[in-house]
Amino acid sequence: MNTPLTIGTGVGVISFIALLLIHRFPSLAIFFPVMIFFIGGLMLAYWYIDIRHGWKYPVFPHIIVTVLSLFALLSILELPQLRYMLMLIIAAILGICYGWGMNQEDATWKSEKPFRRFVAIIVALDAYAVMSFFFALASFDPSPRLPLIFTILGGALFAGMSLLMWRLYFFVKIKAFIFWMVIMGIMSVEIIWVVHFLPFGPTVLALLTTWLWYVAQLLVRFHFSSRGIVWERQKFFLIANSILFVLLLWLFVRWV
């Protein structure tokens, strides 16, 4: 049966099996064939849904980015329990994307708008996963060379993730976003370089940088809308985030 539940469950189960094989048999002879078949299967499933049902929104780039970014986070986790939990989360995310993303005549909560918000949350999670991976690798080099490289890559990452976010809401040519992508990239490089000096683990550093980036790209997205940024409505959001950010730093940073 070609129901959303059936297709979503099938994609989720196959995704978990592929990730489990890679985890249990950590060798290049297993990794490359499984990843090729895995991503190839996701492509075929995406095209099948597109032909038979259509998609609420074209999210194939988001799906591939999710697979690669969350797999990067999976590679740096040490506890087996966390790895299995993340594998289940990845499989669930892919299953929900394929099942929920089908263009069906469903209830309002299954319409395009909430699905688009769900994908936006996944993009933010992807950014966090890749930044955790970058901070983890940078921690192995005591010199500033490797952190500088990953700082630049992180800026490019956040610029690209901003594009994925904005494309969820505005169907215009990519060149319309180039200027603001450059602004987001430069701003992110500065944030990442400052944050990496804090004495935290990779996951906490990634949380801080992703949090600041998400708020900034959200304001830029509002700027693109016909109404622009309604500061009267956004001031409470910004105040609340500022308070939460300071509280987080106060709870972790004991030496300030």
Backbone as JSON, one array per atom type, in Angstrom:
{
  "sequence": "MNTPLTIGTGVGVISFIALLLIHRFPSLAIFFPVMIFFIGGLMLAYWYIDIRHGWKYPVFPHIIVTVLSLFALLSILELPQLRYMLMLIIAAILGICYGWGMNQEDATWKSEKPFRRFVAIIVALDAYAVMSFFFALASFDPSPRLPLIFTILGGALFAGMSLLMWRLYFFVKIKAFIFWMVIMGIMSVEIIWVVHFLPFGPTVLALLTTWLWYVAQLLVRFHFSSRGIVWERQKFFLIANSILFVLLLWLFVRWV",
  "N": [[0.84, -1.19, 0.0], [0.48, 2.23, -0.8], [0.46, 4.2, 1.2], [0.99, 7.13, 3.28], [1.88, 6.36, 5.87], [2.82, 3.74, 5.46], [4.92, 4.09, 3.57], [6.57, 5.93, 4.96], [7.22, 4.42, 7.25], [8.58, 2.3, 6.05], [10.83, 3.6, 4.9], [12.01, 4.56, 7.26], [12.67, 2.15, 8.63], [14.46, 0.91, 6.81], [16.45, 2.87, 6.8], [17.39, 2.75, 9.45], [18.45, 0.14, 9.49], [20.51, 0.39, 7.6], [22.2, 2.28, 8.87], [22.78, 0.85, 11.17], [24.27, -1.32, 10.15], [26.55, 0.02, 9.24], [27.49, 0.96, 11.66], [27.97, -1.39, 13.18], [29.8, -2.76, 11.64], [32.51, -1.4, 11.17], [34.15, -0.59, 8.64], [35.76, 0.38, 5.58], [35.06, -1.19, 3.43], [32.49, -1.92, 3.99], [31.23, 0.47, 4.57], [31.17, 2.28, 2.24], [29.7, 0.82, 0.14], [27.23, 0.44, 1.51], [26.41, 3.09, 2.11], [26.17, 4.11, -0.49], [24.07, 2.54, -1.56], [22.16, 3.2, 0.32], [21.76, 6.06, 0.13], [21.14, 6.09, -2.58], [18.77, 4.58, -2.51], [17.15, 6.35, -1.03], [16.95, 8.41, -2.89], [15.56, 7.14, -5.0], [13.15, 6.53, -3.66], [12.28, 9.11, -3.14], [11.87, 10.15, -5.74], [9.9, 8.37, -6.59], [7.73, 9.0, -4.89], [7.4, 11.62, -5.74], [6.53, 11.28, -8.37], [4.22, 9.64, -8.15], [2.62, 10.78, -6.1], [3.44, 13.39, -5.45], [5.09, 16.13, -3.72], [4.7, 17.97, -0.68], [6.54, 19.96, -0.37], [9.59, 20.57, -2.09], [12.06, 18.76, -0.79], [14.39, 17.3, -1.09], [17.2, 18.11, -1.12], [17.4, 18.88, 1.59], [16.97, 16.45, 2.87], [19.22, 14.89, 2.11], [21.28, 16.47, 3.22], [20.58, 16.2, 5.9], [21.06, 13.45, 6.35], [23.88, 13.28, 5.95], [24.89, 15.19, 7.78], [23.89, 14.41, 10.34], [24.99, 11.9, 10.43], [27.66, 12.63, 10.63], [27.65, 13.68, 13.23], [27.05, 11.32, 14.56], [29.41, 9.93, 14.24], [31.18, 10.97, 16.11], [30.28, 10.41, 18.61], [30.77, 8.72, 21.66], [29.58, 6.98, 23.54], [27.89, 3.91, 23.28], [25.11, 3.7, 23.74], [24.14, 6.3, 23.21], [24.74, 6.43, 20.51], [23.05, 4.46, 19.37], [20.62, 5.6, 20.05], [20.72, 7.98, 18.57], [20.77, 6.91, 15.99], [18.2, 5.84, 15.85], [16.79, 8.23, 16.01], [17.6, 9.51, 13.62], [16.55, 7.69, 11.73], [13.83, 7.94, 12.36], [13.37, 10.65, 11.73], [13.84, 10.67, 8.94], [11.86, 8.88, 8.13], [9.54, 10.27, 8.91], [9.8, 12.56, 7.31], [9.47, 11.49, 4.7], [6.98, 10.22, 4.88], [5.18, 12.19, 5.91], [5.69, 14.19, 4.12], [4.44, 13.64, 1.72], [2.19, 14.68, -0.81], [-0.77, 14.84, 0.1], [-4.36, 14.81, 0.54], [-4.98, 15.8, 3.42], [-5.6, 16.28, 6.96], [-5.59, 19.6, 8.48], [-3.34, 19.97, 10.16], [-1.49, 18.42, 8.93], [-0.72, 19.75, 6.71], [1.05, 21.86, 4.31], [2.32, 24.03, 5.66], [2.87, 23.4, 8.52], [4.52, 21.19, 8.0], [6.65, 22.38, 6.67], [7.69, 23.9, 8.77], [8.57, 21.84, 10.4], [10.65, 20.78, 8.8], [12.33, 23.0, 8.87], [13.15, 22.95, 11.54], [14.62, 20.6, 11.47], [16.71, 21.36, 9.77], [18.03, 23.2, 11.42], [18.85, 21.4, 13.4], [20.59, 19.87, 11.85], [22.6, 21.76, 11.32], [23.57, 22.12, 13.91], [24.58, 19.53, 14.38], [26.7, 19.26, 12.5], [28.35, 21.36, 13.35], [29.06, 20.44, 15.89], [30.61, 18.28, 15.13], [32.69, 19.64, 13.79], [33.8, 21.18, 15.92], [34.65, 19.1, 17.57], [36.65, 17.84, 16.02], [38.44, 20.0, 15.77], [39.36, 20.23, 18.35], [41.4, 18.43, 18.62], [43.75, 19.52, 17.78], [46.22, 21.47, 19.11], [47.26, 23.84, 18.13], [46.33, 26.98, 16.49], [45.68, 26.51, 13.86], [44.02, 24.36, 12.81], [41.52, 24.89, 14.18], [41.02, 27.4, 12.97], [40.61, 26.73, 10.3], [38.27, 25.16, 10.5], [36.62, 27.08, 11.54], [36.23, 28.8, 9.38], [35.04, 26.98, 7.61], [32.78, 26.48, 9.11], [31.48, 28.97, 8.98], [30.85, 28.99, 6.25], [29.16, 26.79, 6.26], [26.97, 27.68, 7.87], [26.08, 29.75, 6.25], [25.19, 28.3, 4.03], [23.21, 26.72, 5.27], [21.48, 28.71, 6.03], [20.51, 29.48, 3.55], [19.06, 27.14, 2.88], [17.09, 27.32, 4.82], [15.78, 29.77, 4.15], [14.88, 29.22, 1.59], [12.79, 27.57, 2.1], [10.68, 29.2, 2.51], [10.6, 31.23, 0.61], [10.2, 31.38, -2.76], [12.28, 32.18, -4.78], [15.0, 33.13, -6.99], [18.28, 31.86, -6.3], [20.33, 33.74, -6.35], [19.21, 36.0, -5.29], [19.59, 35.79, -2.61], [22.26, 35.95, -2.14], [23.79, 38.17, -1.12], [22.92, 38.35, 1.58], [23.58, 35.83, 2.44], [26.36, 35.98, 2.41], [26.7, 37.91, 4.42], [25.67, 36.44, 6.62], [27.54, 34.38, 6.67], [30.0, 35.72, 7.26], [29.35, 36.86, 9.76], [28.91, 34.51, 11.2], [31.43, 33.3, 11.17], [32.87, 35.04, 12.82], [31.47, 34.69, 15.24], [31.87, 31.93, 15.74], [34.66, 31.83, 16.01], [35.1, 33.32, 18.33], [33.58, 31.9, 20.21], [34.85, 29.43, 20.3], [36.94, 29.65, 22.05], [35.93, 29.3, 24.56], [35.79, 27.21, 27.49], [34.4, 24.68, 26.94], [32.74, 21.58, 26.02], [32.51, 20.03, 22.71], [29.76, 19.73, 21.97], [28.37, 21.61, 23.51], [29.57, 24.01, 22.69], [28.77, 23.96, 20.03], [26.02, 24.2, 20.38], [25.79, 26.84, 21.38], [26.76, 28.43, 19.21], [25.04, 27.64, 17.13], [22.6, 28.42, 18.13], [22.81, 31.28, 18.24], [23.19, 31.76, 15.5], [20.73, 30.81, 14.48], [18.8, 32.59, 15.49], [19.67, 34.94, 14.24], [19.44, 34.33, 11.45], [16.72, 33.99, 11.38], [15.7, 36.56, 11.82], [16.65, 37.78, 9.49], [15.18, 36.34, 7.63], [12.59, 37.25, 8.25], [13.0, 39.83, 7.42], [12.99, 39.52, 4.66], [10.32, 39.17, 4.1], [7.13, 40.57, 3.07], [6.17, 42.35, 4.97], [8.38, 42.93, 6.42], [10.64, 43.21, 9.27], [8.84, 43.11, 12.15], [9.34, 44.83, 14.75], [8.04, 45.3, 17.15], [6.69, 42.96, 17.66], [8.78, 41.18, 17.77], [10.47, 41.89, 19.83], [9.99, 40.73, 22.34], [10.58, 38.08, 21.83], [13.34, 38.31, 21.27], [14.28, 39.35, 23.7], [13.62, 37.25, 25.46], [15.23, 35.18, 24.42], [17.74, 36.29, 24.83], [17.86, 36.38, 27.63], [17.69, 33.64, 28.26], [20.02, 32.75, 27.01], [22.03, 34.08, 28.48], [21.54, 32.95, 30.99], [22.21, 30.3, 30.43], [24.96, 30.53, 29.94], [25.72, 31.46, 32.46], [25.16, 29.27, 34.08], [27.0, 27.43, 33.15], [29.51, 28.67, 32.87], [31.76, 29.09, 35.25], [33.87, 30.65, 35.89], [33.6, 33.31, 35.33]],
  "CA": [[0.0, 0.0, 0.0], [1.26, 3.45, -0.95], [-0.01, 5.19, 2.16], [2.1, 7.83, 3.94], [2.38, 5.57, 7.0], [3.59, 2.61, 4.95], [6.16, 4.57, 2.97], [7.39, 6.5, 6.01], [7.74, 3.32, 8.08], [9.57, 1.57, 5.26], [12.06, 4.41, 4.82], [12.6, 4.6, 8.58], [13.27, 0.84, 8.94], [15.63, 0.74, 5.95], [17.47, 3.81, 7.27], [17.98, 2.22, 10.68], [19.25, -1.04, 9.14], [21.74, 0.86, 6.96], [23.05, 2.89, 9.9], [23.22, -0.22, 12.07], [25.33, -2.07, 9.47], [27.76, 0.85, 9.26], [27.97, 1.03, 13.05], [28.44, -2.7, 13.66], [30.92, -3.22, 10.82], [33.22, -0.15, 10.82], [35.21, -0.75, 7.65], [35.45, 1.05, 4.32], [34.44, -2.16, 2.53], [31.06, -1.93, 4.31], [30.7, 1.83, 4.6], [30.86, 2.88, 0.94], [28.55, 0.19, -0.53], [25.97, 0.69, 2.24], [26.03, 4.49, 1.92], [25.73, 4.29, -1.88], [22.73, 1.97, -1.68], [21.27, 3.94, 1.21], [21.4, 7.33, -0.49], [20.44, 5.76, -3.82], [17.4, 4.2, -2.15], [16.41, 7.56, -0.67], [16.67, 9.13, -4.14], [14.49, 6.42, -5.71], [11.91, 6.73, -2.91], [11.86, 10.51, -3.34], [11.33, 10.26, -7.1], [8.65, 7.6, -6.65], [6.68, 9.82, -4.27], [7.2, 12.79, -6.58], [5.77, 10.87, -9.55], [2.92, 9.06, -7.81], [1.83, 11.59, -5.17], [3.89, 14.76, -5.32], [5.58, 16.53, -2.41], [4.24, 19.26, -0.17], [7.63, 20.9, -0.63], [10.78, 19.83, -2.56], [12.99, 18.74, 0.33], [15.46, 16.32, -1.26], [18.48, 18.61, -0.58], [17.34, 18.86, 3.05], [17.09, 15.06, 3.3], [20.62, 14.48, 1.97], [22.04, 17.21, 4.23], [20.27, 15.58, 7.18], [21.77, 12.17, 6.44], [25.32, 13.5, 6.07], [25.23, 15.95, 8.99], [23.65, 13.6, 11.54], [25.99, 10.84, 10.42], [28.88, 13.24, 11.16], [27.48, 13.7, 14.69], [27.11, 9.93, 15.0], [30.8, 9.45, 14.21], [31.98, 11.49, 17.23], [29.71, 9.97, 19.88], [31.53, 7.62, 22.23], [28.74, 6.02, 24.24], [27.06, 3.12, 22.35], [23.69, 4.0, 23.95], [23.83, 7.52, 22.48], [24.78, 6.14, 19.08], [21.81, 3.78, 18.99], [19.53, 6.57, 20.16], [20.8, 8.88, 17.42], [20.37, 6.15, 14.81], [16.74, 5.81, 15.87], [16.31, 9.58, 15.7], [17.8, 9.73, 12.18], [15.57, 6.87, 11.02], [12.51, 8.54, 12.57], [13.3, 11.9, 10.97], [13.68, 10.35, 7.51], [10.54, 8.29, 7.95], [8.53, 11.34, 9.0], [9.93, 13.41, 6.11], [8.9, 10.82, 3.53], [5.55, 9.97, 5.07], [4.45, 13.45, 6.07], [5.95, 15.08, 2.99], [3.62, 13.31, 0.55], [1.15, 15.67, -1.09], [-2.05, 14.17, 0.27], [-5.46, 15.62, 1.08], [-5.04, 15.4, 4.82], [-6.06, 17.29, 7.91], [-4.85, 20.85, 8.43], [-2.05, 19.87, 10.82], [-0.58, 17.72, 8.03], [-0.59, 20.55, 5.5], [2.4, 22.28, 3.94], [2.92, 24.97, 6.6], [3.55, 22.72, 9.63], [5.6, 20.35, 7.47], [7.76, 23.29, 6.41], [8.29, 24.23, 10.06], [9.28, 20.64, 10.82], [11.89, 20.74, 8.03], [13.18, 24.07, 9.38], [13.75, 22.45, 12.78], [15.62, 19.61, 11.08], [17.86, 22.1, 9.24], [18.75, 23.71, 12.59], [19.51, 20.24, 14.01], [21.71, 19.53, 10.98], [23.66, 22.73, 11.57], [24.15, 21.79, 15.22], [25.33, 18.28, 14.27], [27.96, 19.5, 11.79], [29.21, 22.18, 14.19], [29.6, 19.55, 16.92], [31.66, 17.52, 14.45], [33.81, 20.55, 13.57], [34.45, 21.51, 17.2], [35.31, 17.9, 18.06], [37.9, 17.66, 15.28], [39.34, 21.1, 16.07], [39.91, 20.06, 19.69], [42.57, 17.54, 18.58], [44.94, 20.28, 17.37], [46.43, 22.57, 20.06], [47.59, 25.07, 17.41], [45.14, 27.64, 15.97], [45.51, 26.25, 12.43], [42.82, 23.56, 12.53], [40.32, 25.66, 14.55], [40.76, 28.45, 11.99], [40.03, 26.08, 9.11], [36.88, 24.78, 10.79], [35.85, 28.32, 11.71], [35.85, 29.23, 8.03], [34.07, 26.0, 7.12], [31.54, 26.7, 9.85], [30.82, 30.13, 8.4], [30.25, 28.55, 4.98], [28.05, 25.92, 6.61], [25.82, 28.47, 8.32], [25.57, 30.47, 5.08], [24.42, 27.34, 3.25], [22.02, 26.34, 6.02], [20.57, 29.86, 5.94], [19.84, 29.37, 2.25], [18.06, 26.08, 2.98], [15.99, 27.86, 5.63], [15.04, 30.8, 3.43], [14.22, 28.62, 0.44], [11.55, 26.95, 2.56], [9.62, 30.21, 2.61], [10.59, 32.17, -0.52], [10.52, 30.72, -4.01], [12.96, 33.11, -5.68], [16.3, 32.64, -7.41], [19.28, 31.82, -5.23], [21.15, 34.95, -6.36], [18.57, 37.02, -4.46], [20.01, 35.6, -1.23], [23.72, 35.92, -2.07], [24.31, 39.2, -0.22], [22.65, 38.02, 2.97], [24.37, 34.63, 2.75], [27.71, 36.46, 2.74], [26.6, 38.53, 5.74], [25.53, 35.37, 7.62], [28.8, 33.66, 6.75], [30.99, 36.54, 7.97], [28.92, 36.95, 11.15], [29.09, 33.2, 11.82], [32.87, 33.11, 11.37], [33.25, 35.81, 14.01], [30.89, 34.04, 16.42], [32.54, 30.64, 15.97], [36.03, 32.05, 16.49], [35.03, 33.78, 19.72], [33.01, 30.85, 21.06], [35.72, 28.25, 20.43], [37.86, 29.86, 23.17], [35.28, 28.93, 25.81], [36.24, 25.88, 27.93], [33.28, 23.73, 26.92], [32.84, 20.48, 25.08], [32.05, 20.33, 21.35], [28.31, 19.82, 21.84], [27.93, 22.87, 24.1], [30.01, 25.07, 21.79], [27.89, 23.92, 18.85], [24.72, 24.72, 20.78], [25.87, 28.3, 21.48], [26.9, 29.03, 17.88], [23.82, 27.37, 16.35], [21.55, 29.25, 18.72], [22.98, 32.65, 17.76], [22.93, 31.77, 14.05], [19.31, 30.6, 14.19], [18.09, 33.84, 15.76], [20.06, 35.91, 13.21], [18.83, 34.0, 10.15], [15.28, 34.19, 11.51], [15.44, 37.98, 11.6], [16.86, 38.03, 8.06], [14.01, 35.78, 6.94], [11.49, 38.21, 8.42], [13.33, 40.99, 6.59], [12.62, 39.2, 3.28], [8.87, 39.16, 3.93], [6.55, 41.84, 2.61], [5.99, 43.23, 6.13], [9.66, 43.23, 7.05], [10.74, 42.84, 10.68], [7.95, 43.85, 13.04], [10.12, 44.82, 15.99], [7.14, 45.27, 18.3], [6.38, 41.56, 17.93], [9.99, 40.4, 17.94], [11.29, 42.29, 20.98], [9.83, 39.75, 23.42], [11.34, 36.91, 21.41], [14.75, 38.6, 21.43], [14.55, 39.48, 25.13], [13.57, 35.92, 26.05], [16.41, 34.44, 24.0], [18.91, 36.88, 25.49], [17.85, 35.94, 29.03], [18.02, 32.21, 28.28], [21.43, 32.61, 26.64], [22.84, 34.5, 29.63], [21.37, 31.93, 32.03], [23.0, 29.13, 30.05], [26.36, 30.84, 30.2], [25.93, 31.57, 33.9], [25.14, 27.94, 34.65], [28.17, 26.66, 32.74], [30.77, 29.38, 33.05], [31.95, 29.38, 36.67], [35.03, 31.48, 36.11], [33.32, 34.7, 34.98]],
  "C": [[0.88, 1.25, 0.0], [0.76, 4.55, -0.03], [1.19, 5.91, 2.78], [2.71, 7.04, 5.09], [3.26, 4.43, 6.52], [4.93, 3.05, 4.39], [7.1, 5.14, 4.03], [8.01, 5.43, 6.9], [8.81, 2.55, 7.33], [10.89, 2.31, 5.16], [12.76, 4.43, 6.17], [13.31, 3.29, 8.93], [14.53, 0.61, 8.11], [16.77, 1.65, 6.39], [18.17, 3.28, 8.51], [18.87, 1.02, 10.38], [20.57, -0.62, 8.51], [22.71, 1.46, 7.98], [23.59, 1.83, 10.85], [24.35, -1.03, 11.43], [26.64, -1.28, 9.5], [28.36, 0.91, 10.65], [28.59, -0.28, 13.51], [29.64, -3.2, 12.88], [31.7, -2.01, 10.3], [34.41, -0.39, 9.9], [34.78, -0.07, 6.36], [34.76, 0.13, 3.34], [32.93, -2.26, 2.78], [30.46, -0.54, 4.15], [30.26, 2.33, 3.22], [29.72, 2.17, 0.21], [27.22, 0.48, 0.17], [25.5, 2.12, 2.03], [25.54, 4.75, 0.5], [24.32, 3.76, -2.06], [21.72, 2.73, -0.84], [20.81, 5.24, 0.57], [20.69, 7.11, -1.83], [18.99, 5.35, -3.57], [16.56, 5.39, -1.76], [16.05, 8.37, -1.92], [15.51, 8.46, -4.89], [13.15, 6.61, -5.0], [11.38, 8.14, -3.1], [11.23, 10.69, -4.71], [10.0, 9.52, -7.24], [7.5, 8.4, -6.06], [6.37, 11.03, -5.15], [6.33, 12.46, -7.8], [4.35, 10.43, -9.2], [2.03, 9.99, -6.99], [2.17, 13.07, -5.21], [4.3, 15.07, -3.88], [4.95, 17.84, -1.98], [5.27, 20.35, -0.45], [8.84, 20.09, -1.08], [11.9, 19.85, -1.53], [14.14, 17.75, 0.15], [16.82, 16.84, -0.79], [18.52, 18.57, 0.94], [17.52, 17.44, 3.58], [18.54, 14.6, 3.23], [21.5, 15.18, 3.0], [21.81, 16.6, 5.61], [21.02, 14.28, 7.37], [23.26, 12.4, 6.71], [25.68, 14.2, 7.39], [25.01, 15.12, 10.26], [24.58, 12.39, 11.59], [27.33, 11.36, 10.94], [28.82, 13.31, 12.69], [27.59, 12.29, 15.25], [28.55, 9.45, 15.12], [31.62, 9.93, 15.4], [31.43, 11.08, 18.59], [30.46, 8.74, 20.38], [30.65, 6.56, 22.87], [27.87, 5.26, 23.23], [25.57, 3.43, 22.49], [23.27, 5.25, 23.18], [23.84, 7.29, 20.98], [23.5, 5.46, 18.61], [20.62, 4.73, 19.06], [19.52, 7.51, 18.96], [20.41, 8.17, 16.14], [18.85, 6.05, 14.72], [16.15, 7.16, 15.51], [16.44, 9.87, 14.21], [16.76, 8.96, 11.38], [14.17, 7.46, 11.15], [12.33, 9.81, 11.76], [13.07, 11.62, 9.49], [12.31, 9.75, 7.24], [9.44, 9.33, 7.98], [8.58, 12.24, 7.77], [9.25, 12.78, 4.91], [7.4, 10.59, 3.68], [4.73, 11.23, 5.12], [4.58, 14.34, 4.84], [5.13, 14.77, 1.75], [2.47, 14.29, 0.41], [-0.21, 14.99, -1.09], [-3.11, 15.16, 0.75], [-5.7, 15.19, 2.51], [-5.6, 16.52, 5.67], [-5.13, 18.49, 7.88], [-3.46, 20.72, 9.05], [-1.03, 19.1, 9.98], [-0.31, 18.5, 6.75], [0.84, 21.02, 5.31], [3.06, 23.14, 5.01], [3.57, 24.28, 7.8], [4.67, 21.8, 9.17], [6.84, 21.19, 7.21], [8.45, 23.68, 7.71], [9.08, 23.05, 10.61], [10.63, 20.54, 10.1], [12.85, 21.81, 8.52], [13.87, 23.64, 10.68], [14.85, 21.45, 12.47], [16.88, 20.29, 10.53], [18.69, 22.67, 10.4], [19.49, 22.58, 13.3], [20.71, 19.81, 13.18], [22.89, 20.46, 11.22], [24.36, 22.43, 12.89], [25.03, 20.54, 15.13], [26.68, 18.51, 13.6], [28.89, 20.35, 12.64], [29.8, 21.36, 15.34], [30.76, 18.75, 16.35], [32.89, 18.4, 14.24], [34.55, 20.85, 14.87], [35.19, 20.3, 17.77], [36.63, 17.68, 17.34], [38.91, 18.75, 15.61], [40.01, 20.95, 17.43], [41.15, 19.18, 19.71], [43.85, 18.28, 18.24], [45.13, 21.45, 18.33], [46.78, 23.9, 19.37], [46.31, 25.68, 16.85], [44.84, 27.31, 14.51], [44.22, 25.5, 12.13], [41.54, 24.27, 12.98], [39.99, 26.76, 13.55], [40.12, 27.88, 10.73], [38.56, 25.75, 9.35], [36.01, 25.99, 11.09], [35.36, 28.83, 10.36], [34.82, 28.28, 7.43], [32.73, 26.16, 7.82], [30.77, 27.9, 9.34], [30.14, 29.77, 7.08], [29.05, 27.64, 5.23], [26.81, 26.71, 6.99], [25.24, 29.3, 7.17], [24.71, 29.54, 4.23], [23.14, 26.92, 3.95], [21.0, 27.48, 6.03], [19.8, 29.81, 4.63], [18.76, 28.3, 2.28], [16.84, 26.55, 3.78], [15.14, 28.82, 4.8], [14.3, 30.24, 2.23], [12.95, 27.87, 0.82], [10.37, 27.92, 2.48], [9.52, 31.13, 1.39], [11.07, 31.47, -1.78], [11.08, 31.73, -5.02], [14.32, 32.52, -6.02], [17.32, 32.79, -6.29], [20.09, 33.12, -5.18], [20.54, 36.08, -5.54], [19.03, 36.94, -3.01], [21.53, 35.76, -1.06], [24.26, 36.93, -1.05], [24.13, 38.8, 1.24], [23.34, 36.72, 3.39], [25.79, 35.02, 3.13], [27.72, 37.11, 4.13], [26.51, 37.46, 6.84], [26.83, 34.6, 7.78], [29.86, 34.42, 7.54], [30.64, 36.63, 9.46], [29.17, 35.64, 11.88], [30.56, 32.91, 12.09], [33.32, 33.82, 12.64], [32.72, 35.16, 15.28], [31.62, 32.75, 16.75], [33.93, 30.84, 16.55], [36.05, 32.5, 17.94], [34.6, 32.64, 20.63], [34.0, 29.71, 21.28], [36.76, 28.42, 21.54], [37.24, 29.47, 24.51], [35.64, 27.49, 26.2], [35.11, 24.86, 28.02], [33.59, 22.59, 25.96], [32.27, 20.86, 23.72], [30.54, 20.53, 21.24], [27.77, 21.13, 22.41], [28.34, 24.04, 23.22], [29.13, 25.13, 20.54], [26.51, 24.47, 19.17], [24.74, 26.25, 20.82], [25.92, 28.95, 20.09], [25.63, 28.83, 17.05], [22.67, 28.23, 16.84], [21.63, 30.68, 18.19], [22.71, 32.75, 16.26], [21.44, 31.67, 13.76], [18.51, 31.89, 14.4], [18.4, 34.86, 14.66], [19.4, 35.6, 11.88], [17.32, 34.16, 10.2], [14.91, 35.64, 11.27], [15.64, 38.36, 10.13], [15.68, 37.5, 7.26], [12.8, 36.69, 7.07], [11.72, 39.45, 7.57], [12.92, 40.77, 5.14], [11.11, 39.3, 3.05], [8.35, 40.53, 3.54], [6.37, 42.84, 3.76], [7.31, 43.64, 6.76], [9.67, 42.75, 8.5], [9.82, 43.72, 11.51], [8.58, 43.82, 14.44], [9.24, 44.77, 17.23], [6.8, 43.84, 18.69], [7.63, 40.75, 18.26], [10.78, 40.75, 19.21], [11.17, 41.3, 22.13], [10.6, 38.47, 23.11], [12.83, 37.13, 21.63], [15.14, 38.72, 22.9], [14.6, 38.11, 25.8], [14.81, 35.1, 25.68], [17.67, 34.98, 24.66], [19.0, 36.41, 26.95], [18.26, 34.47, 29.13], [19.5, 31.98, 27.95], [22.34, 32.98, 27.8], [22.74, 33.47, 30.76], [22.19, 30.68, 31.72], [24.48, 29.36, 30.31], [26.65, 30.91, 31.69], [25.96, 30.2, 34.57], [26.38, 27.14, 34.32], [29.48, 27.36, 33.06], [30.93, 29.79, 34.51], [33.06, 30.39, 36.92], [34.79, 32.95, 35.78], [33.06, 35.5, 36.25]]
}
